[in-house]
Amino acid sequence: MQIRRGRLSRFLLPGLLALGAPLVLAQTAASPATTDSALAGLTPSAARGETLAGSCAGCHGPNGRAPALKGDPAPQIRTALLAFRAGTRPNGTMQNIASRLSDQDIVDIAAFYSGDSTPASAPAAAPATAPVTPPPATTPPVTPPPTTGATTPGETLYQVGAAARGVIACAVCHGETGGGAEDVGVPAITGRTAASVLAQLRAYKAGPVTGIPYPDAMHIALTPMTDADLTAVAAYVATLK
């Protein structure tokens, strides 16, 4: 989706992780965190991360079959591991490895590979007494979203995915509201028409593997989806403003 962050980890990012050897972990994994912001407050230890990632070099080293991770942004690595751990990004090997990683393990491994020991940032809190500015008189009234709790197929695929079919939720990368994650190369997808979104989704699905991370990630994500899925998702994305 040339389409423009959120509830699950924001992912399908450059360099699809595919470790082949099990990690030797120093602790038992905790419950899966769903977002990178859930790791806020943990202090990264690159030294501990280096120990945890000792067996990763077989795949992720300079001569390995998987992309070399050294120098990749820490948020990108954390969200990738979170998605594998939550089972929202398909790869049997990586899901098995990530399922045994605790939040601290993920933070430390990302610190080692990225060289960045800055803790993950929590979302900025809204001002407690933020003033409300009324819209101009000429602004048409905004129609509130339905409150019936009804969920469309497109919304379900976008927000949750379809794990049984290997469909990854779009929100993993693009966010619940379509805001994207520009700092790691995931564009915002708001303000698009359903027709333009559908055309782009079809193009990504039908396109060849190029070796370029973003289109290849989209191709992989869309491969298990039917044309009806793409049409439903496009219709939902068109509602994201």
C-alpha positions in Angstrom: 0.0 0.0 0.0 1.6 3.3 -1.0 -0.8 3.7 1.5 0.2 6.1 4.8 0.8 3.8 12.8 -1.3 1.7 15.8 -2.7 -1.2 17.7 -0.4 -4.0 16.7 3.3 -3.5 16.0 4.0 -1.4 13.0 5.6 -3.7 10.7 6.4 -5.4 7.4 9.4 -3.0 7.5 12.6 -3.2 5.5 14.7 -6.3 6.0 12.3 -9.2 6.7 13.7 -11.0 9.7 14.2 -14.7 9.2 16.5 -16.2 11.9 17.3 -19.8 11.4 19.1 -20.7 14.7 17.4 -20.6 18.2 18.4 -17.9 20.6 20.0 -18.8 23.9 17.8 -16.7 26.2 18.6 -15.5 29.7 15.1 -15.4 30.9 11.6 -16.7 30.2 9.5 -14.6 27.8 6.7 -12.4 29.1 3.3 -11.9 27.5 3.4 -10.4 24.0 3.3 -6.7 23.9 1.2 -5.3 21.1 2.9 -2.1 20.3 6.4 -0.6 20.4 5.1 2.1 22.9 4.4 -0.8 25.3 8.1 -1.0 25.7 8.5 2.6 26.9 10.4 2.9 30.1 12.5 -0.2 29.7 16.3 0.6 29.7 18.0 -1.0 26.7 21.3 -2.9 27.2 23.2 -3.4 24.0 25.7 -5.6 25.8 23.0 -8.0 27.0 21.5 -7.8 23.5 24.7 -8.9 22.0 24.7 -12.0 24.2 21.1 -12.8 23.3 21.7 -12.3 19.6 24.9 -14.5 19.6 23.4 -17.1 17.4 21.7 -14.7 15.0 24.8 -14.0 12.9 24.4 -17.3 11.1 21.4 -15.8 9.3 21.7 -12.1 9.9 25.5 -11.7 9.6 27.2 -10.2 6.5 27.2 -13.6 4.8 23.9 -15.0 6.0 20.8 -15.8 4.0 18.7 -13.2 5.9 19.2 -9.4 5.8 22.0 -8.0 7.9 20.4 -6.1 10.7 23.4 -4.1 12.0 22.5 -0.4 11.8 18.8 -0.9 11.3 16.6 1.5 13.4 15.8 0.2 16.9 12.0 0.9 16.5 12.0 -1.2 13.2 13.7 -4.1 14.9 11.4 -3.9 18.0 8.2 -3.8 16.0 9.4 -6.6 13.8 10.0 -8.9 16.8 6.7 -7.8 18.4 4.8 -8.8 15.3 6.5 -12.2 15.1 5.9 -12.8 18.8 2.2 -11.9 18.5 1.9 -14.1 15.4 0.7 -11.3 13.2 3.6 -11.6 10.8 4.0 -15.1 9.3 7.4 -16.8 9.5 7.5 -20.1 11.4 11.2 -19.8 12.4 10.9 -16.2 13.6 7.6 -16.7 15.3 9.1 -19.6 17.3 12.1 -17.6 18.3 10.2 -14.4 19.1 7.6 -16.4 21.2 10.4 -16.9 23.7 11.5 -13.3 23.9 10.5 -11.0 26.8 9.9 -7.3 26.3 13.3 -6.7 27.8 14.9 -9.2 25.4 13.4 -7.4 22.4 14.6 -4.0 23.7 18.1 -5.3 24.3 18.4 -7.0 20.9 17.2 -3.9 19.1 19.7 -1.8 21.0 22.6 -4.2 20.0 21.8 -4.3 16.3 20.9 -0.6 16.0 23.6 0.8 18.3 20.8 2.9 19.8 20.3 2.5 23.6 17.6 5.2 23.8 14.4 3.8 25.5 11.2 3.5 23.4 9.1 6.6 23.6 5.6 6.5 25.0 2.9 8.4 23.1 2.7 12.0 24.1 -0.1 12.7 26.5 -2.8 15.1 25.5 -3.0 18.3 27.6 -5.4 17.9 30.4 -7.2 21.2 29.7 -6.6 21.6 26.0 -8.9 24.3 24.7 -11.5 23.4 22.2 -11.7 25.7 19.2 -15.1 25.7 17.4 -15.0 25.2 13.7 -15.5 28.1 11.3 -19.1 28.9 10.5 -18.5 27.8 6.9 -17.2 24.4 7.9 -19.8 21.6 7.2 -20.7 19.5 10.2 -18.7 16.4 10.7 -20.8 13.2 10.7 -19.9 11.1 13.7 -18.9 7.4 13.0 -21.6 4.8 13.6 -22.0 3.8 17.3 -23.7 0.4 16.6 -20.5 -1.5 17.0 -20.8 -3.0 13.5 -17.6 -4.0 11.8 -17.1 -4.3 8.1 -15.0 -7.0 6.5 -12.5 -4.3 5.4 -12.2 -2.9 8.9 -11.6 -6.4 10.3 -8.9 -7.2 7.8 -7.3 -3.8 8.3 -7.3 -3.8 12.1 -7.1 -7.5 12.9 -6.1 -9.4 9.8 -7.1 -13.1 9.2 -4.5 -15.2 11.0 -6.0 -18.5 9.7 -5.3 -17.4 6.1 -2.0 -15.7 6.8 -3.4 -12.2 6.3 -1.5 -9.6 8.4 -3.4 -6.7 9.7 -2.6 -3.5 7.8 -2.6 -1.6 11.2 0.6 -3.5 12.1 2.5 -1.1 9.8 0.2 1.7 8.9 -1.5 2.2 12.3 -5.1 2.0 13.4 -5.9 5.4 11.9 -3.7 5.1 8.8 -1.1 7.6 10.1 1.8 5.4 9.1 5.3 5.5 10.6 7.3 7.8 8.4 10.4 7.5 10.6 10.8 3.9 9.5 9.5 4.3 6.0 5.8 3.4 6.4 3.7 6.0 4.7 0.4 7.5 5.9 -2.6 6.2 3.9 -5.3 8.7 4.9 -7.3 10.8 2.5 -7.3 8.3 -0.4 -10.2 7.3 -2.6 -11.2 3.6 -2.6 -10.5 3.4 -6.3 -6.9 4.6 -6.0 -6.2 2.4 -3.0 -7.6 -0.7 -4.8 -5.6 0.0 -7.9 -2.4 0.3 -5.8 -3.1 -2.8 -3.8 -3.7 -4.8 -7.0 -0.5 -3.5 -8.4 1.6 -4.5 -5.4 0.0 -7.9 -5.2 0.6 -8.6 -8.9 4.1 -7.0 -9.0 7.3 -9.0 -9.0 9.7 -9.3 -6.1 12.2 -6.5 -6.7 14.6 -6.7 -3.8 13.4 -3.3 -2.6 12.0 -3.7 1.0 8.8 -1.7 0.8 7.2 -3.0 -2.4 8.4 -6.5 -1.5 6.8 -6.2 2.0 3.5 -5.1 0.4 3.7 -8.0 -2.1 4.2 -10.5 0.7 1.4 -9.0 2.9 -1.1 -9.0 0.0 -0.3 -12.4 -1.5 -2.8 -14.4 0.7 -5.6 -11.8 0.1 -8.4 -12.3 -2.4 -9.5 -9.5 -4.7 -12.7 -9.3 -2.6 -10.4 -8.7 0.4 -8.5 -6.0 -1.4 -11.8 -4.3 -2.4 -13.1 -4.4 1.2 -9.8 -3.0 2.6 -9.7 -0.3 0.0 -13.3 0.8 0.9 -12.3 0.9 4.6 -9.1 2.8 4.0 -11.1 5.4 2.1 -12.8 6.2 5.4 -9.6 7.0 7.2 -9.1 10.8 7.4 
